[in-house]
């Protein structure tokens, strides 16, 4: 039997919880050889509010999770009986197994997700000296203390009036000196 992608319907707003629950169940029930990947399709969205740009991840298909698996009775049972799952798309019920997504449909979704996963080239590291570019501390220089990659922010210590002050700044608010 071959592995395919299936669409699982969830309670709206529970997509990430279903993903976590399913990943735990795969591990505890030893289904790693039949259920492979669980994905909540998301894409990046930018919104400008009050003159500030805010970027966040938006669910592409709210209420749905993609699962890559080999459709066996036990794999089907594990996914169907995961808390938050209401059923498979493409199954008419009554024990009828669902229809998998077409490879080109999956490719399209995964490609869109990969485009949304931002890759930021950092030209500084912990310990480097940087200059603050904007805000009340513009033109101050400080030392990079920590890089918070997932939030795209860094913690910088600036010497102000003989006292060290640590601040959190966005990657684009600093420049390596």
Residue pairs with C-beta under 8 A, 6 or more apart in sequence:
1 70
1 71
1 72
2 70
3 36
3 68
3 69
3 70
4 68
4 69
4 70
4 71
4 100
4 101
5 66
5 67
5 68
5 100
5 101
5 105
5 106
6 66
6 67
6 68
6 69
6 71
6 79
6 88
6 89
6 90
6 98
6 100
6 101
7 61
7 64
7 65
7 66
7 88
7 89
7 90
7 98
7 101
8 18
8 64
8 65
8 66
8 67
8 79
8 85
8 87
8 88
8 89
9 63
9 64
9 85
9 86
9 87
9 88
9 89
10 18
10 63
10 64
10 65
10 84
10 85
10 86
11 18
11 63
11 84
11 86
12 62
12 63
13 62
14 84
15 40
15 59
15 62
15 63
15 64
15 65
16 40
17 83
17 84
18 65
18 82
18 83
18 84
18 85
19 38
19 39
19 40
19 65
21 82
21 83
21 84
22 35
22 38
22 65
22 67
22 78
22 79
22 82
22 85
23 38
25 31
25 78
25 82
26 32
26 35
26 38
26 78
29 78
31 74
31 75
31 78
34 69
34 70
34 72
34 74
34 75
35 67
35 68
35 69
35 70
35 75
35 78
35 79
36 68
36 69
37 66
37 67
37 68
38 65
38 66
38 67
38 68
39 65
39 66
39 67
39 68
39 110
39 113
40 59
40 65
40 66
41 59
41 60
41 61
41 64
41 66
41 109
41 112
41 113
42 57
42 58
42 59
42 60
42 113
42 116
43 57
43 58
43 60
43 112
43 113
43 115
43 116
44 55
44 56
44 57
44 58
44 116
44 118
45 55
45 56
45 57
45 58
46 53
46 54
46 55
47 53
47 54
47 55
47 56
48 54
57 116
60 109
60 112
60 113
64 89
65 85
66 101
66 106
66 109
67 79
69 75
69 79
71 97
71 98
71 100
76 88
76 97
79 85
79 88
80 87
80 88
87 93
88 98
89 98
90 98
90 99
90 100
91 97
91 98
91 99
118 152
120 149
120 152
120 171
122 147
122 149
122 171
123 176
124 130
124 144
124 154
124 174
124 176
125 144
125 147
126 144
126 145
126 146
126 147
127 143
127 144
128 143
128 144
128 176
128 177
129 141
129 142
129 143
129 144
129 176
129 177
130 141
130 142
130 143
130 144
130 154
130 156
130 174
130 175
130 176
130 177
131 139
131 140
131 141
131 174
131 175
131 177
132 138
132 139
132 140
132 141
132 142
132 156
132 158
132 169
132 173
132 174
133 172
133 173
133 174
133 175
134 173
135 169
135 173
137 158
137 160
137 167
140 158
140 160
141 158
141 177
142 156
142 157
142 158
142 159
142 167
143 156
143 157
144 154
144 155
144 156
144 174
145 154
145 155
145 156
145 157
145 166
146 154
146 155
147 154
147 155
148 154
148 155
148 168
152 170
152 171
153 168
153 169
153 170
153 171
154 168
154 169
154 171
154 174
155 166
155 167
155 168
155 169
156 166
156 167
156 168
156 169
156 174
157 164
157 165
157 166
158 164
158 165
158 166
158 167
159 165
